[in-house]
Amino acid sequence: MTSTTTTPVPTDGDAAPVALRAVVDLDVAGPTISRHLYGHFAEHLGRCIYGGFWVGEDADVPHEGGIRLDVVEALRALDIPNLRWPGGCFADEYHWEDGIGPRDERPRMVNTHWGDVVENNHFGTHEFMALCELLGTEPYVSANVGSGSVQEMSDWVEYLTRGDDSPMARRRRENGRDEPWRVQFWGIGNEPWGCGGNLRAPQFASLARQYSTYARNHGDNRLYRIAAGASDADYAWTETLVQQVTTGLGDRTPSDLFQAVSFHYYTIAGDWGQKGSATTFTDDEYWTTVRKALHVRELLAGHAAVLDAYDPTKKIGLALDEWGTWWDVEPGTNPGFLYQQNTMRDALVAGLHFDAFHDFADRLRLANIAQTVNVLQAMLLTDGEALVRTPTYHVFEMNKGHHDATALPVHAVGERTRHAADVGEVDTVSVSASTKDGHVLVSLTHLDPTTSARVELSLRGASVGAPQARVLAADDVAAHNTAEAPDAVAPRALDGVRVQDGVLVVELPPASFATVRLPLV
């Protein structure tokens, strides 16, 4: 990596340049940062389900009912709040009734989207719900709108959530589950503008109203229906969808049909034909990636503005239920399996996204990284009996103190360091903060891969005790973990963090992600 032009803020003595001076108002409560902004995604794609979560009951690795236990243990450490399944594009060709009953009697199907492989449907509804129970997480079920039917979705909701002797509840009991599950999150389709049916916005808006109508609340289970939304900056799609749901409802409110609308956004350095390598990239590709990651802020603001125009009281949430980096697959792997390595660069992308999520927490209610195991920007990579935690995994773990915390405003004051490159100027440090359970958590993402930086945060409105800090960093932004070197990129204590006269001073190494925890006193 080679550095390009920066505009440094003056330094004190031999210390690192002051890249950012800011004020954190500890006594000004912002919106709640929903834990569901830290959601995950598991699609029938490559080795995410089969070979990732599901190894079968004859596997040599430790498992419970075919579910791989080291994967479960690693993810439980993240307190993952929700898990989206079965897709993705796969959701709109998946018929849930093929995945229930005795496994040896389940029909096979062709996964036409991802590798054109034949699946045996051994991982279905009961297996997914067992996985969620092992993880201690909430299920987010994506229903089939593309090739399914209104009746099919309605029956699936009843099968999962109804407790009396209805036809679907009785069928669930015949398959071994007496009590209903609680399933609040339901996706109404997926990418209907593309793999979910190649529909136009008005077509899907009508379908979404219809499907949502027949996705019923059973007993005390209340659905949170998420209408599939736009790609990237297609604000017209969002507006069409929200217009449709806010008109002609009589005495009902828009949130009686949908509780949220979604959009998807992926970070790539190149284009969809040649996205770039996960581990070998130039200085320009690195900064292009950073710029693309920061673009999520503009997208969140744009989609939120559309919702504000039609729903000023913010009853309808926004869901970014697919996000993350997308690189060319690792050489020698199936191009339809989307297996990629995960480097320190990916971790920094995650840090930038979470700062943006916190800033838009008044409207953004749910987000899901793509994906959890062995696919795209994964938390975990499995290789036989080996399990690798990626740098992105560690960002999720370090940030879990923000779950359901109260966002705190962070205001930059004076000059701050910016990096100038062909892709435009980029602030080199990003910060967000929150408070919960008598503590403040500050997250800092430092993007410059060649220069250390000092951050000075004036903590106003309350007093704090001694800070505890951790940092994720490596000598190279392309550094990553493997089965042979599983801790090449791992968190460690960050020394030298201090509070002086109400100012938190943090010295950040190049290309690093750090968290600082401070008790309120």
JOTA-V846750 format. One record per residue. N is the residue number from 1. NEAR is the number of other C-alpha atoms within 12 Angstrom. Layout:
# JOTA-V846750
N NEAR
N NEAR
This chain:
# JOTA-V846750
1 21
2 18
3 19
4 23
5 19
6 24
7 22
8 27
9 24
10 20
11 20
12 13
13 8
14 11
15 21
16 26
17 34
18 35
19 46
20 40
21 33
22 30
23 30
24 36
25 29
26 35
27 22
28 20
29 22
30 25
31 26
32 28
33 38
34 35
35 33
36 40
37 46
38 52
39 41
40 47
41 46
42 47
43 46
44 49
45 42
46 36
47 36
48 38
49 38
50 32
51 32
52 42
53 48
54 36
55 30
56 26
57 19
58 14
59 20
60 15
61 26
62 23
63 25
64 26
65 23
66 31
67 36
68 38
69 28
70 30
71 41
72 33
73 24
74 29
75 39
76 26
77 23
78 34
79 33
80 40
81 33
82 40
83 47
84 47
85 47
86 41
87 43
88 43
89 35
90 41
91 42
92 39
93 31
94 42
95 34
96 40
97 32
98 26
99 28
100 33
101 25
102 20
103 24
104 14
105 14
106 20
107 23
108 21
109 22
110 20
111 29
112 22
113 28
114 29
115 21
116 18
117 22
118 19
119 28
120 23
121 35
122 34
123 43
124 36
125 37
126 35
127 37
128 38
129 32
130 27
131 37
132 33
133 24
134 30
135 31
136 21
137 33
138 33
139 41
140 42
141 45
142 45
143 48
144 43
145 46
146 36
147 24
148 28
149 27
150 26
151 25
152 26
153 38
154 32
155 32
156 41
157 45
158 33
159 40
160 45
161 38
162 33
163 27
164 20
165 18
166 20
167 18
168 30
169 28
170 23
171 26
172 31
173 25
174 17
175 23
176 18
177 25
178 21
179 21
180 30
181 32
182 30
183 39
184 30
185 40
186 52
187 47
188 50
189 52
190 47
191 40
192 39
193 29
194 23
195 26
196 32
197 26
198 20
199 25
200 22
201 31
202 24
203 21
204 36
205 36
206 26
207 31
208 43
209 36
210 26
211 35
212 39
213 26
214 27
215 41
216 32
217 30
218 28
219 21
220 15
221 22
222 21
223 35
224 37
225 41
226 43
227 51
228 53
229 46
230 41
231 31
232 31
233 25
234 23
235 29
236 23
237 34
238 42
239 30
240 29
241 41
242 46
243 27
244 27
245 37
246 29
247 21
248 14
249 16
250 10
251 10
252 13
253 21
254 33
255 31
256 27
257 39
258 41
259 39
260 43
261 53
262 48
263 43
264 38
265 35
266 38
267 41
268 36
269 35
270 26
271 18
272 14
273 12
274 14
275 25
276 28
277 31
278 38
279 26
280 27
281 27
282 22
283 26
284 24
285 31
286 42
287 40
288 32
289 41
290 44
291 33
292 33
293 39
294 39
295 26
296 37
297 28
298 23
299 35
300 42
301 26
302 27
303 42
304 40
305 24
306 30
307 39
308 24
309 18
310 26
311 29
312 17
313 16
314 27
315 27
316 38
317 41
318 47
319 49
320 50
321 50
322 43
323 42
324 45
325 45
326 39
327 39
328 34
329 29
330 25
331 17
332 12
333 18
334 20
335 21
336 24
337 34
338 35
339 39
340 43
341 43
342 49
343 46
344 44
345 55
346 53
347 53
348 51
349 47
350 52
351 44
352 43
353 47
354 52
355 39
356 35
357 44
358 45
359 36
360 39
361 41
362 32
363 39
364 42
365 40
366 48
367 48
368 47
369 45
370 42
371 47
372 48
373 48
374 40
375 46
376 45
377 47
378 46
379 49
380 46
381 39
382 37
383 21
384 18
385 20
386 22
387 32
388 36
389 43
390 45
391 44
392 49
393 46
394 43
395 44
396 47
397 35
398 38
399 48
400 34
401 34
402 42
403 35
404 27
405 31
406 34
407 39
408 37
409 32
410 33
411 25
412 24
413 19
414 16
415 20
416 30
417 35
418 28
419 32
420 22
421 24
422 16
423 21
424 20
425 21
426 33
427 29
428 44
429 46
430 46
431 43
432 44
433 48
434 46
435 38
436 26
437 18
438 20
439 28
440 40
441 39
442 51
443 49
444 49
445 51
446 46
447 48
448 44
449 36
450 26
451 31
452 30
453 41
454 39
455 43
456 40
457 38
458 30
459 35
460 23
461 18
462 22
463 26
464 30
465 23
466 23
467 31
468 28
469 33
470 33
471 41
472 47
473 43
474 30
475 22
476 28
477 42
478 31
479 33
480 38
481 32
482 25
483 20
484 12
485 16
486 22
487 24
488 28
489 36
490 33
491 30
492 21
493 21
494 25
495 19
496 22
497 29
498 28
499 26
500 19
501 15
502 24
503 26
504 36
505 36
506 45
507 36
508 45
509 36
510 35
511 41
512 51
513 56
514 47
515 45
516 44
517 38
518 33
519 23
520 23
521 15
